Structures are given as structure tokens and as C-alpha cells.
Amino acid sequence: MIKQHQSLFAVFINLLTNIKLIIWPALLGLFNMNESRFTYFPIIVIVTLLLLLLSAWVQWFFFIFEFDEHELTVKKGIFNKNQLHIPFERIQTITRTIPFYYQPFHVVRMQIDTSGQGKPDVIFDALTIKQANLIEQKRRVAQNSIQKEFETIETTKLQYQVTTKELIVYALTSLGGLGGVVVLFTIWSQVDEMLPKNLKSSFEDFFNHQSVTGLCILFVLTVIVGIFIGFFRIFNRYFNFKIEHQNNHLDISRGFLAHKTMQLKLNRIQTIQLRQTMLRRLVRLVSVNVLLSASQDEKDAQTVLIPVASIDKIMTTLKKVLTSIDFDVDHWQVSNIDKAAWYQVRFSVLRNIFIMTLVISVVMFYFPSMLQRSYMLLFFIIMMVITAILILKNTLTITEQKLGFNQELVYIQRSDGFSKEGYYIRRDKIQGVRESGFITVFRKKALHLDVIVRDGNGHHIIHLRYVPQSTVNHFKQWMNTGL
């Protein structure tokens, strides 16, 4: 085994990481620095940068890795030495990320996950393309029991690739603008806390002297900027998204400014989730996620498998991507009892009317002036609107509920009234089921059924309402013995 270092570009990455650790305290000190001390500021900056650069170089120099045909060994640390041995056959996921500023230097950021305990086992900040390819090749050879060194495995043809048109529609229907506004607000709140008092007072005076029209214009501009940020985040994340099937894993690549590649082992897939938001239902688009058995980080517990596809083509696309799974469901069950929609609507409306009446009574008690006819009419209109929404929402919740299975797989569809989700789950991936319901539900020979599946390091529960007792019994029998 030959000892290797990462690319020297890792020194720059380490330097940026070190700067991030001190940037906010440094800015806070700068804003509160006296004019007499400001003379020494350039010297302080230069000395600090030199110390950070030295620290970054030391981190790079003492991070050593080596590998043979069977395992990868990583050594790091100066005084407290750490040595990690990773057998190639135990690697679950390898993720490559290539931000735009990596690309001119032909380096990649690589994460290797074996245990799935919430974080990667090893993170390489800057490997050369050759080093990364060699590690992935060794892993393929080990996991496929191929003995010849550097022998490659032929990749099948491309299984799926998102089109630019689909991606634009996906971004526009993601309500990403709300996320963009939240990002802007978060940045402002962080900066606002560190601004000096005179600068903060200038901003406050500016806003206080604005007219209502001016404030509305500022708000609209903020929303527009937020929408653009949200749109770009999604477009950047899923640009050129494509999937290739390679033996026992999928190669998923995506990204515009930062190109990311992930090797996902098929046996990690626990559940396939088809999801439609309210807006995507209007344009007949669906997204497909997979719930994984273990995640390299909490954000990747639920991985996007197909960002967007037409509802008419989704099954064809799924069968191309996951060729080993039989998606044809041929035993459909009665998923809800007669009048289930009425029972669901009645329960939800009565519960919410009780809550709203209680809230209004408390408000009236403490604010008697609101007993005027105009306020009462306003409360009545609000209650009618909420009631109408609840009726529609709960009716759709029941009518869109489905349950069916074949020999090895169950399909469960549920809705919260506005978004709709469908789940394909293999029989051996179901963690358990839970039955519940009031006495009145049992009298109707029905149950509320929860199906529990694994999701990352936790679990995901799929709720079904007013399922006939006979369907529940048939489902449990299928879980134990199949058809």
C-alpha cells in the first residue's frame, strides 16, 4: 500500500473552513474596534491568515490514506492519532460533490458511508479525479467478487434523465420562493445582530420614514428576490439529474454549480414514495422519493429518485429505473367502509367548530367590544370558509385512499386533502402495523391502520382511515404468508 495525501487544493478548503469558524467573531470585533486600535488591523489580519494557513497545511499533511484490494485505511491526527480501516465490501454509499470552484482543479469532495449511523465515516475534502475513480473501482471489484485489478464493470444504458422543461415546471411548482424569503430573513437576522448601533439606527430610520406604498414595494421586491433564490436553488440542485443502473446499485448524478454523484445500493431502499403537491396535481406531475434504511446524513434519509415526471409516464419510468421490482398490483382491496367520508368530515368539522367556538368565546370574554354585529359577521364568515375547506380536505382524504398488493409488494395511497402520496413497499420491508380507533369505529367494523416502515435511522408511519376489518385481516395475512 502506498501512502497518499489529498490534492493540495485541500489546504485551501481547510483554510476556508478555518476562516468560517472565526468570521463572525472577527466581524463583531471589527465593528466594535476603536479608531486608535484600527491602525493594527492589517497586521492582525495578516498574522491571523498566516496562522490559519499553517493550520490548514498541518491538517492536510497529517491526513493520510492508503488502500489495497480489500480495504481503505485513513490516518489522521498529530498528537491524538486516529486510524480507520474500511473494507471495500462494507461501503454502502459513495457520494461525490464537485462545486464549481473545484472544477478548474480537477478535484472532488467524496463522502464514504458504511454504517449509516447519521454521518459519513470518511470525508475527503479534495481528492484528485484519479484517486476518486480508483477508490470507486476498488469498491466495485470487492463488492462484485472480481479478482482482476482495475477491471471495470460495464454500465447499462441511461435509465432516466430529467428534461429542462420538466425541471423548470418542477421548480415553479415547489413554492421555493417561500424558502428563499426565509433564507433572506435568516441572513438579515444574523447580520442585524452584529451591526453597530449607528448603522442599525440608520436602517431603522430608513424603514420608519417609508410610506405604506414604499413598504409594500419593498415587500414585493423581497418576495420576488426570494422566489428567484428558491427557483435557482432547485434548478441548481437537480440540473442534469440522471440515473444509471449498475449491477447492484444506482449511480445518481445531478447539479449545476456543484455536480454531485451518489452510488446508492439497491438493498438500502425501504420504500418508494410517489408524491404530488397541490400545485403539481394541477399540472399532472409527480415526484418519486426513496426512504432508505440508513442515511449518510439526516437530509439524505429521504433521497429523490425521480425529481419530476408526468403522471402518465411515471410507472414506465419506475420500471426502467428499478427493474427488479414488480410494480403491477393485481389484488386491490376495499380501502374504506361505506360512509367513511361522512364520518371523517363529521369528526373533523365538529372538532374544529368546538375549538373555534372556544377561542371566539375567550376573545369575546376579554374583549366585549368585539360583540358588535360587524365582528360577529366576520367570525361567521371565517368559520364558514374554514368549514368548507375542512369538508373538501377530509372528503379527498377518504376518497383518494387505496390499498392493493401483489405477491411481494403492497401499494398504499393516502392524501391529506391537498397533497397525495403513494407508497410501494416490499413485504419484507414493513416494520409493523398498528390498529386504532374509538369504540364507534369498531362498531362499524372498521379500524384506523398505521403501516410502519423504516426511514433512515427512524421510522415513517403511513396512516389510513376507516379501513374495513376484513381488509386489515387480509393485509396482515398477506404480510405473514403472501398471497
Secondary structure, 3 states (H helix, E strand, C coil): CCCECCCCHHHHHHHHHHHHHHHHHHHHHHHCCCCCCHHHHHHHHHHHHHHHHHHHHHHHHCCEEEECCCEEEEEECCCCCEEEEEEHHHCCEEEEEECCCCHHHCEEEEEEECCCECCCCEEEEEEEHHHHHHHHHHHHHHHCCCCCCCCCCCCCCEEEECCHHHHHHHHHCCCHHHHHHHHHHHHHHHHHHHCCHHHHHHHHHHHHCCCHHHHHHHHHHHHHHHHHHHHHHHHHHHCCCEEEEECCEEEEEECCCCEEEEEEEHHHEEEEEEEECHHHHHCCEEEEEEEECCECCHHHCEEEEEEEEECCCHHHHHHHHCCCCCCCCCEECCCCCCCHHHHHHHHHHHHHHHHHHHHHHHHHHHCHHHHCHHHHHHHHHHHHHHHHHHHHHHHHHHHCCEEEECCCEEEEEEECCCCEEEEEEEHHHEEEEEEECCHHHHHCCEEEEEEEEEECCEEEEEEEEEEEHHHHHHHHHHHHHCC
